Amino acid sequence: MQEIRLTPTSYIVLGLLEFAGESTPYALKQLVAGSVGYFWTLQHAQLYTEPERLAAAGYVSETREEGGRRRRLYTITDRGRAALEAWRSETTTELAELREPALLKLFFGADPKRLAAAQVEANRARLVEYEAIRDSMPDDVPPGPRQALEMGIRFERAAIEFWEDLAG
């Protein structure tokens, strides 16, 4: 078993496998799109390579389907659960990186009123999407995803307020 450095992508894979159980890389890609993909960017190719890397180090186990496409199926191991729990239990002082294309344009002199109109519309659409997710969430969804979604809702509201101020 090789020693590797675990990255945020590692923890995303481990967390999704803990949540969903046995999964293919394609299923992980779908899970990211409907969950952490709203606030954490990663290359889809990483969801194919990272499980292999984690399997080589014993954090996940890998099996292959017997017939058909012989897809790889990954499951979190005890070692993976322990690493995920240790990571979850550590606090962090790292702050979010705000990567807003409109904010970058604003910084370099774009017309604030033109930018604001488009941004208010885009942030309102995202807010509606987040609120619909929240309102349709099954009761058995754990607190963590609910709290992360609430952060997204509050962020969109703050962004709308900022851009409306610039537009006004």
Buried (B, 14 or more C-beta within 10 A) or exposed (E): EEEEEBEEBBBBBBBBBBBBEEBBBEBBBBBBEEBBBBEEEBEEEBBBEBBEBBBEBBBBBEEEEEEEEEEBBBBBBEBBBEBBEEBEEEEEEEEEEEEEEBBEBBEEEEEBEEBBBEBBEBBBEBBEBBBEBBEEEEEEEEEEBEEBBEEBBEBBBEBBEBBBEBBE
